Amino acid sequence: MASVCFNCGRTLEKNEYFVRLKDGQCVCRDCADRTRILYPLRFTKVLTESHLPTWIGDKSYHEQIVAGQRLDPLADMTPEEFRAALEASEKAAAEQAERYAGAKAVIEADHVRKYFVNVGSAEKPRYNKRKVYGVFSRVIHGELIPGAQVAVSHRDRDYTAAVGELQEWDGMHPGGAPIGKAEAGMLVIMLFMQEMDFVYPGDTLIVRGG
């Protein structure tokens, strides 16, 4: 028997992603994503020092995931609580649009990772000197696309960089699948072909309007 999104009534395709609420009813991804601005996916992880760096401040770390656990706050909601969450999220999105009037997108940085690209083989690795940095983030307003110019300010100075590739991030792994756009509430990896040492955890990056 086909599953149906209780909120919008759409029939879910086979193997399509959905969220199961506390009472067992299904919510399609489109409806779930509309709440992510207030109810993002959570995940468990620990950070241990390593020679392969994830930069946080001036220290480098290597991420290790605890049991690969991802937590979805929607799974603990009743249908009534979900509808209330959806209403609150739409209100929050409107408030964000007013707060960041004129911005195409606003992104909150979690951490930055430098990628080492192996141009050799698994048996004889050889890493090139190409600079590839991933900024692991959450979109908190607007729509982010590859090629966008993101800006962040520190000590009255603006830094800018172009997003070379955009990937959807599952919150656990150091890589993701390329996507064409990301909207508010989504976890993403922005790949840059330059050093990103001016981005720190918690920074707000803005794509300004044209």
C-alpha positions as CSV (number, residue, x, y, z in Angstrom):
1,M,0.0,0.0,0.0
2,A,1.4,3.4,-1.0
3,S,2.2,5.9,1.7
4,V,0.7,9.3,1.7
5,C,1.9,12.6,3.2
6,F,-0.6,13.4,5.9
7,N,0.1,17.2,5.5
8,C,-0.2,17.7,1.7
9,G,-1.9,14.5,0.7
10,R,0.7,13.6,-2.0
11,T,1.3,9.9,-2.6
12,L,5.0,9.0,-1.9
13,E,6.9,7.3,-4.6
14,K,8.7,4.0,-3.9
15,N,12.0,4.6,-2.0
16,E,11.2,8.3,-1.6
17,Y,12.6,10.0,1.5
18,F,10.0,10.8,4.2
19,V,9.7,11.4,7.9
20,R,7.6,9.2,10.1
21,L,5.9,11.1,12.9
22,K,5.3,9.8,16.5
23,D,2.0,8.2,15.5
24,G,3.4,6.6,12.4
25,Q,2.0,9.0,9.8
26,C,4.3,10.1,7.0
27,V,5.5,13.6,6.0
28,C,7.1,14.1,2.6
29,R,10.4,15.8,2.3
30,D,9.0,19.0,0.8
31,C,6.7,19.5,3.8
32,A,9.5,18.4,6.3
33,D,12.0,20.8,4.7
34,R,9.6,23.8,5.3
35,T,10.2,23.3,9.1
36,R,14.0,22.9,9.0
37,I,14.5,26.6,9.7
38,L,13.4,25.9,13.3
39,Y,13.8,22.1,13.4
40,P,17.0,21.1,11.7
41,L,18.4,17.6,11.7
42,R,20.7,16.9,14.6
43,F,23.6,14.5,14.7
44,T,26.1,13.1,17.1
45,K,29.9,13.4,16.6
46,V,33.1,13.8,18.5
47,L,36.3,15.7,17.5
48,T,39.7,14.2,18.0
49,E,43.0,15.8,17.0
50,S,44.5,14.6,13.7
51,H,47.0,15.4,11.0
52,L,44.2,15.6,8.5
53,P,42.6,18.9,9.6
54,T,39.2,20.2,10.2
55,W,40.0,23.8,11.2
56,I,38.3,25.2,14.3
57,G,40.1,28.4,15.3
58,D,43.8,27.7,15.2
59,K,43.5,24.0,16.0
60,S,43.1,21.1,13.5
61,Y,40.8,18.2,14.2
62,H,39.6,15.0,12.5
63,E,35.9,14.2,12.8
64,Q,34.8,10.8,14.0
65,I,31.1,10.0,14.0
66,V,29.5,8.2,17.0
67,A,27.5,5.3,15.6
68,G,26.5,7.4,12.6
69,Q,23.5,8.7,14.5
70,R,21.3,11.4,13.0
71,L,18.4,12.7,15.0
72,D,15.2,14.2,13.5
73,P,13.1,16.3,15.9
74,L,10.1,15.8,13.7
75,A,10.0,12.1,14.5
76,D,9.0,13.0,18.1
77,M,6.0,15.1,17.0
78,T,2.3,14.3,16.7
79,P,0.5,15.5,13.6
80,E,-0.9,18.5,15.6
81,E,2.6,19.4,16.8
82,F,3.9,19.1,13.3
83,R,1.3,21.5,11.9
84,A,2.1,24.0,14.7
85,A,5.9,23.6,13.9
86,L,5.1,24.3,10.2
87,E,3.2,27.4,11.1
88,A,5.9,28.6,13.4
89,S,8.6,27.9,10.8
90,E,6.7,29.9,8.1
91,K,6.5,32.8,10.5
92,A,10.3,32.5,11.3
93,A,11.0,32.5,7.5
94,A,9.1,35.7,7.1
95,E,11.0,37.3,10.0
96,Q,14.3,36.2,8.5
97,A,13.3,37.7,5.2
98,E,12.6,41.0,6.9
99,R,15.8,40.8,8.9
100,Y,18.0,40.1,5.9
101,A,16.1,42.2,3.4
102,G,17.9,42.4,0.1
103,A,20.1,39.2,0.7
104,K,19.7,36.3,-1.7
105,A,20.9,33.9,0.9
106,V,22.3,33.8,4.5
107,I,24.4,30.9,5.7
108,E,25.7,29.9,9.2
109,A,29.1,28.2,9.2
110,D,29.7,25.2,11.3
111,H,33.4,24.3,10.4
112,V,35.9,24.4,7.6
113,R,37.8,21.4,6.2
114,K,40.7,21.3,3.8
115,Y,40.5,18.5,1.3
116,F,43.7,16.6,0.2
117,V,43.1,15.4,-3.4
118,N,44.8,12.1,-4.3
119,V,46.1,12.2,-7.9
120,G,47.9,8.9,-7.4
121,S,46.4,5.5,-6.5
122,A,45.1,3.9,-3.4
123,E,48.3,1.9,-3.2
124,K,50.6,4.8,-4.0
125,P,48.8,8.0,-3.0
126,R,50.1,11.3,-4.2
127,Y,48.4,14.5,-3.1
128,N,48.4,17.6,-5.3
129,K,48.7,21.1,-4.1
130,R,45.3,22.2,-5.3
131,K,43.5,24.2,-2.6
132,V,40.0,22.8,-2.0
133,Y,38.1,23.9,1.1
134,G,34.7,22.8,2.3
135,V,32.7,25.1,4.5
136,F,30.1,23.0,6.3
137,S,27.1,25.1,7.0
138,R,23.3,25.6,7.4
139,V,21.3,27.8,5.1
140,I,19.2,30.1,7.4
141,H,17.6,32.3,4.7
142,G,16.9,32.5,1.0
143,E,18.3,30.2,-1.8
144,L,21.9,29.3,-2.3
145,I,23.3,28.1,-5.6
146,P,26.7,27.2,-7.0
147,G,28.7,30.2,-8.3
148,A,27.2,32.5,-5.6
149,Q,29.6,35.0,-4.1
150,V,29.5,34.7,-0.3
151,A,30.7,37.5,2.0
152,V,31.7,37.6,5.6
153,S,32.9,40.6,7.7
154,H,35.7,40.6,10.3
155,R,37.1,43.7,11.9
156,D,35.5,46.1,9.4
157,R,36.9,44.1,6.5
158,D,34.8,42.1,4.0
159,Y,36.0,38.8,2.6
160,T,34.4,37.2,-0.4
161,A,34.6,33.9,-2.3
162,A,32.7,32.1,-5.0
163,V,31.1,28.8,-4.3
164,G,32.7,26.3,-6.7
165,E,30.3,23.4,-5.9
166,L,27.4,22.9,-3.5
167,Q,26.7,19.6,-1.8
168,E,24.0,18.4,0.4
169,W,25.4,17.5,3.8
170,D,23.9,14.7,6.0
171,G,25.5,16.2,9.1
172,M,27.8,13.2,9.6
173,H,30.2,12.6,6.7
174,P,32.9,14.8,5.1
175,G,31.3,14.7,1.7
176,G,27.9,14.9,0.0
177,A,26.0,14.7,-3.2
178,P,26.2,17.7,-5.5
179,I,23.0,19.8,-5.7
180,G,21.8,22.7,-7.8
181,K,20.4,24.8,-5.0
182,A,19.8,24.8,-1.2
183,E,17.0,26.5,0.7
184,A,16.5,27.7,4.3
185,G,17.0,24.9,6.8
186,M,19.3,22.7,4.7
187,L,22.7,21.5,5.7
188,V,25.2,22.0,3.0
189,I,28.9,21.9,2.1
190,M,30.2,24.8,0.1
191,L,33.4,23.9,-1.8
192,F,35.9,26.6,-2.6
193,M,39.0,26.5,-4.7
194,Q,40.9,28.9,-2.4
195,E,41.9,29.1,1.3
196,M,39.0,29.9,3.6
197,D,40.9,30.8,6.7
198,F,38.7,33.8,7.3
199,V,35.7,31.7,8.1
200,Y,35.1,30.6,11.7
201,P,32.4,28.5,13.4
202,G,29.2,30.5,13.9
203,D,30.1,33.1,11.2
204,T,27.3,34.5,9.1
205,L,28.0,34.4,5.4
206,I,25.8,36.5,3.1
207,V,25.0,36.3,-0.6
208,R,24.0,39.9,-1.4
209,G,21.2,40.8,-3.8
210,G,22.0,42.1,-7.3
